[in-house]
């Protein structure tokens, strides 16, 4: 799957997805939930705190 495919599916730009992947941007709760729903995973399986 491309960054653009995911961006289109959740309603953001490809740059937003790239920024999340590289750790330059933390998604809003709404966006995190949309991404989790898209992948059919619990949000905590995709996003987590590094201790």
mmCIF file of the N, C-alpha and C atoms, coordinates in Angstrom:
data_MODEL
# 
_entry.id   MODEL 
# 
loop_
_atom_site.group_PDB 
_atom_site.id 
_atom_site.type_symbol 
_atom_site.label_atom_id 
_atom_site.label_alt_id 
_atom_site.label_comp_id 
_atom_site.label_asym_id 
_atom_site.label_entity_id 
_atom_site.label_seq_id 
_atom_site.pdbx_PDB_ins_code 
_atom_site.Cartn_x 
_atom_site.Cartn_y 
_atom_site.Cartn_z 
_atom_site.occupancy 
_atom_site.B_iso_or_equiv 
_atom_site.pdbx_formal_charge 
_atom_site.auth_seq_id 
_atom_site.auth_comp_id 
_atom_site.auth_asym_id 
_atom_site.auth_atom_id 
_atom_site.pdbx_PDB_model_num 
ATOM 1   N N  . UNK A 1 1  ? 0.844   -1.170 0.000  1.00 0.00 ? 1  UNK A N  1 
ATOM 2   C CA . UNK A 1 1  ? 0.000   0.000  0.000  1.00 0.00 ? 1  UNK A CA 1 
ATOM 3   C C  . UNK A 1 1  ? 0.889   1.232  0.000  1.00 0.00 ? 1  UNK A C  1 
ATOM 4   N N  . UNK A 1 2  ? 0.507   2.207  -0.772 1.00 0.00 ? 2  UNK A N  1 
ATOM 5   C CA . UNK A 1 2  ? 1.296   3.435  -0.823 1.00 0.00 ? 2  UNK A CA 1 
ATOM 6   C C  . UNK A 1 2  ? 0.797   4.429  0.231  1.00 0.00 ? 2  UNK A C  1 
ATOM 7   N N  . UNK A 1 3  ? 1.648   5.384  0.521  1.00 0.00 ? 3  UNK A N  1 
ATOM 8   C CA . UNK A 1 3  ? 1.247   6.453  1.428  1.00 0.00 ? 3  UNK A CA 1 
ATOM 9   C C  . UNK A 1 3  ? 0.033   7.181  0.862  1.00 0.00 ? 3  UNK A C  1 
ATOM 10  N N  . UNK A 1 4  ? 0.015   7.364  -0.446 1.00 0.00 ? 4  UNK A N  1 
ATOM 11  C CA . UNK A 1 4  ? -1.098  8.064  -1.078 1.00 0.00 ? 4  UNK A CA 1 
ATOM 12  C C  . UNK A 1 4  ? -2.401  7.285  -0.938 1.00 0.00 ? 4  UNK A C  1 
ATOM 13  N N  . UNK A 1 5  ? -2.340  5.959  -1.068 1.00 0.00 ? 5  UNK A N  1 
ATOM 14  C CA . UNK A 1 5  ? -3.540  5.129  -0.897 1.00 0.00 ? 5  UNK A CA 1 
ATOM 15  C C  . UNK A 1 5  ? -4.120  5.297  0.508  1.00 0.00 ? 5  UNK A C  1 
ATOM 16  N N  . UNK A 1 6  ? -3.252  5.237  1.517  1.00 0.00 ? 6  UNK A N  1 
ATOM 17  C CA . UNK A 1 6  ? -3.719  5.397  2.894  1.00 0.00 ? 6  UNK A CA 1 
ATOM 18  C C  . UNK A 1 6  ? -4.249  6.810  3.113  1.00 0.00 ? 6  UNK A C  1 
ATOM 19  N N  . UNK A 1 7  ? -3.528  7.798  2.605  1.00 0.00 ? 7  UNK A N  1 
ATOM 20  C CA . UNK A 1 7  ? -3.961  9.187  2.751  1.00 0.00 ? 7  UNK A CA 1 
ATOM 21  C C  . UNK A 1 7  ? -5.358  9.384  2.159  1.00 0.00 ? 7  UNK A C  1 
ATOM 22  N N  . UNK A 1 8  ? -5.580  8.853  0.973  1.00 0.00 ? 8  UNK A N  1 
ATOM 23  C CA . UNK A 1 8  ? -6.895  8.966  0.334  1.00 0.00 ? 8  UNK A CA 1 
ATOM 24  C C  . UNK A 1 8  ? -7.974  8.290  1.173  1.00 0.00 ? 8  UNK A C  1 
ATOM 25  N N  . UNK A 1 9  ? -7.645  7.142  1.733  1.00 0.00 ? 9  UNK A N  1 
ATOM 26  C CA . UNK A 1 9  ? -8.636  6.372  2.502  1.00 0.00 ? 9  UNK A CA 1 
ATOM 27  C C  . UNK A 1 9  ? -9.055  7.075  3.786  1.00 0.00 ? 9  UNK A C  1 
ATOM 28  N N  . UNK A 1 10 ? -8.140  7.836  4.400  1.00 0.00 ? 10 UNK A N  1 
ATOM 29  C CA . UNK A 1 10 ? -8.465  8.476  5.675  1.00 0.00 ? 10 UNK A CA 1 
ATOM 30  C C  . UNK A 1 10 ? -8.647  9.985  5.564  1.00 0.00 ? 10 UNK A C  1 
ATOM 31  N N  . UNK A 1 11 ? -8.525  10.520 4.356  1.00 0.00 ? 11 UNK A N  1 
ATOM 32  C CA . UNK A 1 11 ? -8.837  11.925 4.127  1.00 0.00 ? 11 UNK A CA 1 
ATOM 33  C C  . UNK A 1 11 ? -7.772  12.934 4.509  1.00 0.00 ? 11 UNK A C  1 
ATOM 34  N N  . UNK A 1 12 ? -6.510  12.561 4.327  1.00 0.00 ? 12 UNK A N  1 
ATOM 35  C CA . UNK A 1 12 ? -5.407  13.496 4.585  1.00 0.00 ? 12 UNK A CA 1 
ATOM 36  C C  . UNK A 1 12 ? -4.472  13.502 3.379  1.00 0.00 ? 12 UNK A C  1 
ATOM 37  N N  . UNK A 1 13 ? -3.401  14.274 3.469  1.00 0.00 ? 13 UNK A N  1 
ATOM 38  C CA . UNK A 1 13 ? -2.430  14.308 2.379  1.00 0.00 ? 13 UNK A CA 1 
ATOM 39  C C  . UNK A 1 13 ? -1.381  13.223 2.563  1.00 0.00 ? 13 UNK A C  1 
ATOM 40  N N  . UNK A 1 14 ? -0.692  12.918 1.472  1.00 0.00 ? 14 UNK A N  1 
ATOM 41  C CA . UNK A 1 14 ? 0.403   11.958 1.543  1.00 0.00 ? 14 UNK A CA 1 
ATOM 42  C C  . UNK A 1 14 ? 1.484   12.465 2.488  1.00 0.00 ? 14 UNK A C  1 
ATOM 43  N N  . UNK A 1 15 ? 1.721   13.779 2.490  1.00 0.00 ? 15 UNK A N  1 
ATOM 44  C CA . UNK A 1 15 ? 2.733   14.351 3.373  1.00 0.00 ? 15 UNK A CA 1 
ATOM 45  C C  . UNK A 1 15 ? 2.386   14.112 4.843  1.00 0.00 ? 15 UNK A C  1 
ATOM 46  N N  . UNK A 1 16 ? 1.106   14.153 5.186  1.00 0.00 ? 16 UNK A N  1 
ATOM 47  C CA . UNK A 1 16 ? 0.696   13.864 6.565  1.00 0.00 ? 16 UNK A CA 1 
ATOM 48  C C  . UNK A 1 16 ? 1.067   12.443 6.948  1.00 0.00 ? 16 UNK A C  1 
ATOM 49  N N  . UNK A 1 17 ? 0.795   11.486 6.081  1.00 0.00 ? 17 UNK A N  1 
ATOM 50  C CA . UNK A 1 17 ? 1.139   10.088 6.361  1.00 0.00 ? 17 UNK A CA 1 
ATOM 51  C C  . UNK A 1 17 ? 2.649   9.935  6.486  1.00 0.00 ? 17 UNK A C  1 
ATOM 52  N N  . UNK A 1 18 ? 3.387   10.556 5.587  1.00 0.00 ? 18 UNK A N  1 
ATOM 53  C CA . UNK A 1 18 ? 4.854   10.512 5.651  1.00 0.00 ? 18 UNK A CA 1 
ATOM 54  C C  . UNK A 1 18 ? 5.349   11.092 6.979  1.00 0.00 ? 18 UNK A C  1 
ATOM 55  N N  . UNK A 1 19 ? 4.783   12.203 7.396  1.00 0.00 ? 19 UNK A N  1 
ATOM 56  C CA . UNK A 1 19 ? 5.206   12.854 8.637  1.00 0.00 ? 19 UNK A CA 1 
ATOM 57  C C  . UNK A 1 19 ? 4.903   11.991 9.859  1.00 0.00 ? 19 UNK A C  1 
ATOM 58  N N  . UNK A 1 20 ? 3.790   11.277 9.841  1.00 0.00 ? 20 UNK A N  1 
ATOM 59  C CA . UNK A 1 20 ? 3.472   10.352 10.939 1.00 0.00 ? 20 UNK A CA 1 
ATOM 60  C C  . UNK A 1 20 ? 4.483   9.209  10.954 1.00 0.00 ? 20 UNK A C  1 
ATOM 61  N N  . UNK A 1 21 ? 4.776   8.654  9.790  1.00 0.00 ? 21 UNK A N  1 
ATOM 62  C CA . UNK A 1 21 ? 5.707   7.522  9.705  1.00 0.00 ? 21 UNK A CA 1 
ATOM 63  C C  . UNK A 1 21 ? 7.113   7.890  10.174 1.00 0.00 ? 21 UNK A C  1 
ATOM 64  N N  . UNK A 1 22 ? 7.529   9.117  9.917  1.00 0.00 ? 22 UNK A N  1 
ATOM 65  C CA . UNK A 1 22 ? 8.888   9.526  10.288 1.00 0.00 ? 22 UNK A CA 1 
ATOM 66  C C  . UNK A 1 22 ? 8.962   10.138 11.677 1.00 0.00 ? 22 UNK A C  1 
ATOM 67  N N  . UNK A 1 23 ? 7.826   10.221 12.382 1.00 0.00 ? 23 UNK A N  1 
ATOM 68  C CA . UNK A 1 23 ? 7.810   10.742 13.739 1.00 0.00 ? 23 UNK A CA 1 
ATOM 69  C C  . UNK A 1 23 ? 7.839   12.259 13.835 1.00 0.00 ? 23 UNK A C  1 
ATOM 70  N N  . UNK A 1 24 ? 7.603   12.941 12.748 1.00 0.00 ? 24 UNK A N  1 
ATOM 71  C CA . UNK A 1 24 ? 7.606   14.403 12.756 1.00 0.00 ? 24 UNK A CA 1 
ATOM 72  C C  . UNK A 1 24 ? 6.238   14.979 13.114 1.00 0.00 ? 24 UNK A C  1 
ATOM 73  N N  . UNK A 1 25 ? 5.221   14.134 13.127 1.00 0.00 ? 25 UNK A N  1 
ATOM 74  C CA . UNK A 1 25 ? 3.853   14.583 13.384 1.00 0.00 ? 25 UNK A CA 1 
ATOM 75  C C  . UNK A 1 25 ? 3.117   13.510 14.157 1.00 0.00 ? 25 UNK A C  1 
ATOM 76  N N  . UNK A 1 26 ? 2.417   13.923 15.206 1.00 0.00 ? 26 UNK A N  1 
ATOM 77  C CA . UNK A 1 26 ? 1.543   13.019 15.948 1.00 0.00 ? 26 UNK A CA 1 
ATOM 78  C C  . UNK A 1 26 ? 0.122   13.236 15.458 1.00 0.00 ? 26 UNK A C  1 
ATOM 79  N N  . UNK A 1 27 ? -0.542  12.175 15.041 1.00 0.00 ? 27 UNK A N  1 
ATOM 80  C CA . UNK A 1 27 ? -1.898  12.342 14.517 1.00 0.00 ? 27 UNK A CA 1 
ATOM 81  C C  . UNK A 1 27 ? -2.873  12.719 15.621 1.00 0.00 ? 27 UNK A C  1 
ATOM 82  N N  . UNK A 1 28 ? -3.943  13.386 15.215 1.00 0.00 ? 28 UNK A N  1 
ATOM 83  C CA . UNK A 1 28 ? -5.026  13.658 16.156 1.00 0.00 ? 28 UNK A CA 1 
ATOM 84  C C  . UNK A 1 28 ? -5.654  12.326 16.553 1.00 0.00 ? 28 UNK A C  1 
ATOM 85  N N  . UNK A 1 29 ? -6.432  12.355 17.596 1.00 0.00 ? 29 UNK A N  1 
ATOM 86  C CA . UNK A 1 29 ? -7.128  11.134 18.016 1.00 0.00 ? 29 UNK A CA 1 
ATOM 87  C C  . UNK A 1 29 ? -8.035  10.644 16.892 1.00 0.00 ? 29 UNK A C  1 
ATOM 88  N N  . UNK A 1 30 ? -8.737  11.574 16.263 1.00 0.00 ? 30 UNK A N  1 
ATOM 89  C CA . UNK A 1 30 ? -9.638  11.196 15.176 1.00 0.00 ? 30 UNK A CA 1 
ATOM 90  C C  . UNK A 1 30 ? -8.872  10.521 14.037 1.00 0.00 ? 30 UNK A C  1 
ATOM 91  N N  . UNK A 1 31 ? -7.754  11.090 13.637 1.00 0.00 ? 31 UNK A N  1 
ATOM 92  C CA . UNK A 1 31 ? -6.982  10.496 12.553 1.00 0.00 ? 31 UNK A CA 1 
ATOM 93  C C  . UNK A 1 31 ? -6.405  9.140  12.966 1.00 0.00 ? 31 UNK A C  1 
ATOM 94  N N  . UNK A 1 32 ? -5.915  9.029  14.185 1.00 0.00 ? 32 UNK A N  1 
ATOM 95  C CA . UNK A 1 32 ? -5.393  7.748  14.665 1.00 0.00 ? 32 UNK A CA 1 
ATOM 96  C C  . UNK A 1 32 ? -6.487  6.680  14.627 1.00 0.00 ? 32 UNK A C  1 
ATOM 97  N N  . UNK A 1 33 ? -7.687  7.042  15.030 1.00 0.00 ? 33 UNK A N  1 
ATOM 98  C CA . UNK A 1 33 ? -8.800  6.093  15.003 1.00 0.00 ? 33 UNK A CA 1 
ATOM 99  C C  . UNK A 1 33 ? -9.177  5.711  13.578 1.00 0.00 ? 33 UNK A C  1 
ATOM 100 N N  . UNK A 1 34 ? -9.149  6.667  12.660 1.00 0.00 ? 34 UNK A N  1 
ATOM 101 C CA . UNK A 1 34 ? -9.450  6.363  11.257 1.00 0.00 ? 34 UNK A CA 1 
ATOM 102 C C  . UNK A 1 34 ? -8.423  5.402  10.671 1.00 0.00 ? 34 UNK A C  1 
ATOM 103 N N  . UNK A 1 35 ? -7.160  5.628  10.982 1.00 0.00 ? 35 UNK A N  1 
ATOM 104 C CA . UNK A 1 35 ? -6.103  4.744  10.477 1.00 0.00 ? 35 UNK A CA 1 
ATOM 105 C C  . UNK A 1 35 ? -6.271  3.342  11.057 1.00 0.00 ? 35 UNK A C  1 
ATOM 106 N N  . UNK A 1 36 ? -6.527  3.261  12.349 1.00 0.00 ? 36 UNK A N  1 
ATOM 107 C CA . UNK A 1 36 ? -6.734  1.961  12.991 1.00 0.00 ? 36 UNK A CA 1 
ATOM 108 C C  . UNK A 1 36 ? -7.931  1.237  12.386 1.00 0.00 ? 36 UNK A C  1 
ATOM 109 N N  . UNK A 1 37 ? -9.003  1.953  12.169 1.00 0.00 ? 37 UNK A N  1 
ATOM 110 C CA . UNK A 1 37 ? -10.200 1.349  11.571 1.00 0.00 ? 37 UNK A CA 1 
ATOM 111 C C  . UNK A 1 37 ? -9.902  0.845  10.166 1.00 0.00 ? 37 UNK A C  1 
ATOM 112 N N  . UNK A 1 38 ? -9.148  1.636  9.400  1.00 0.00 ? 38 UNK A N  1 
ATOM 113 C CA . UNK A 1 38 ? -8.796  1.237  8.047  1.00 0.00 ? 38 UNK A CA 1 
ATOM 114 C C  . UNK A 1 38 ? -8.052  -0.094 8.049  1.00 0.00 ? 38 UNK A C  1 
ATOM 115 N N  . UNK A 1 39 ? -7.109  -0.258 8.980  1.00 0.00 ? 39 UNK A N  1 
ATOM 116 C CA . UNK A 1 39 ? -6.330  -1.495 9.060  1.00 0.00 ? 39 UNK A CA 1 
ATOM 117 C C  . UNK A 1 39 ? -7.007  -2.587 9.883  1.00 0.00 ? 39 UNK A C  1 
ATOM 118 N N  . UNK A 1 40 ? -8.195  -2.275 10.415 1.00 0.00 ? 40 UNK A N  1 
ATOM 119 C CA . UNK A 1 40 ? -8.958  -3.224 11.231 1.00 0.00 ? 40 UNK A CA 1 
ATOM 120 C C  . UNK A 1 40 ? -8.132  -3.747 12.406 1.00 0.00 ? 40 UNK A C  1 
ATOM 121 N N  . UNK A 1 41 ? -7.477  -2.807 13.088 1.00 0.00 ? 41 UNK A N  1 
ATOM 122 C CA . UNK A 1 41 ? -6.648  -3.107 14.260 1.00 0.00 ? 41 UNK A CA 1 
ATOM 123 C C  . UNK A 1 41 ? -7.027  -2.159 15.382 1.00 0.00 ? 41 UNK A C  1 
ATOM 124 N N  . UNK A 1 42 ? -6.816  -2.568 16.629 1.00 0.00 ? 42 UNK A N  1 
ATOM 125 C CA . UNK A 1 42 ? -6.996  -1.622 17.736 1.00 0.00 ? 42 UNK A CA 1 
ATOM 126 C C  . UNK A 1 42 ? -5.958  -0.499 17.605 1.00 0.00 ? 42 UNK A C  1 
ATOM 127 N N  . UNK A 1 43 ? -6.341  0.693  17.970 1.00 0.00 ? 43 UNK A N  1 
ATOM 128 C CA . UNK A 1 43 ? -5.446  1.839  17.799 1.00 0.00 ? 43 UNK A CA 1 
ATOM 129 C C  . UNK A 1 43 ? -4.111  1.627  18.524 1.00 0.00 ? 43 UNK A C  1 
ATOM 130 N N  . UNK A 1 44 ? -4.130  0.952  19.676 1.00 0.00 ? 44 UNK A N  1 
ATOM 131 C CA . UNK A 1 44 ? -2.890  0.743  20.425 1.00 0.00 ? 44 UNK A CA 1 
ATOM 132 C C  . UNK A 1 44 ? -1.949  -0.260 19.754 1.00 0.00 ? 44 UNK A C  1 
ATOM 133 N N  . UNK A 1 45 ? -2.414  -0.986 18.757 1.00 0.00 ? 45 UNK A N  1 
ATOM 134 C CA . UNK A 1 45 ? -1.532  -1.862 17.977 1.00 0.00 ? 45 UNK A CA 1 
ATOM 135 C C  . UNK A 1 45 ? -0.757  -1.072 16.925 1.00 0.00 ? 45 UNK A C  1 
ATOM 136 N N  . UNK A 1 46 ? -1.258  0.115  16.586 1.00 0.00 ? 46 UNK A N  1 
ATOM 137 C CA . UNK A 1 46 ? -0.613  0.938  15.563 1.00 0.00 ? 46 UNK A CA 1 
ATOM 138 C C  . UNK A 1 46 ? 0.169   2.083  16.195 1.00 0.00 ? 46 UNK A C  1 
ATOM 139 N N  . UNK A 1 47 ? -0.397  2.704  17.219 1.00 0.00 ? 47 UNK A N  1 
ATOM 140 C CA . UNK A 1 47 ? 0.232   3.830  17.888 1.00 0.00 ? 47 UNK A CA 1 
ATOM 141 C C  . UNK A 1 47 ? 0.488   3.475  19.349 1.00 0.00 ? 47 UNK A C  1 
ATOM 142 N N  . UNK A 1 48 ? 1.684   3.804  19.826 1.00 0.00 ? 48 UNK A N  1 
ATOM 143 C CA . UNK A 1 48 ? 2.036   3.460  21.200 1.00 0.00 ? 48 UNK A CA 1 
ATOM 144 C C  . UNK A 1 48 ? 3.087   4.440  21.712 1.00 0.00 ? 48 UNK A C  1 
ATOM 145 N N  . UNK A 1 49 ? 3.203   4.512  23.017 1.00 0.00 ? 49 UNK A N  1 
ATOM 146 C CA . UNK A 1 49 ? 4.199   5.366  23.646 1.00 0.00 ? 49 UNK A CA 1 
ATOM 147 C C  . UNK A 1 49 ? 5.517   4.608  23.762 1.00 0.00 ? 49 UNK A C  1 
ATOM 148 N N  . UNK A 1 50 ? 6.587   5.294  23.426 1.00 0.00 ? 50 UNK A N  1 
ATOM 149 C CA . UNK A 1 50 ? 7.909   4.698  23.662 1.00 0.00 ? 50 UNK A CA 1 
ATOM 150 C C  . UNK A 1 50 ? 8.365   5.154  25.037 1.00 0.00 ? 50 UNK A C  1 
ATOM 151 N N  . UNK A 1 51 ? 8.735   4.214  25.856 1.00 0.00 ? 51 UNK A N  1 
ATOM 152 C CA . UNK A 1 51 ? 9.121   4.529  27.235 1.00 0.00 ? 51 UNK A CA 1 
ATOM 153 C C  . UNK A 1 51 ? 10.611  4.696  27.371 1.00 0.00 ? 51 UNK A C  1 
# 
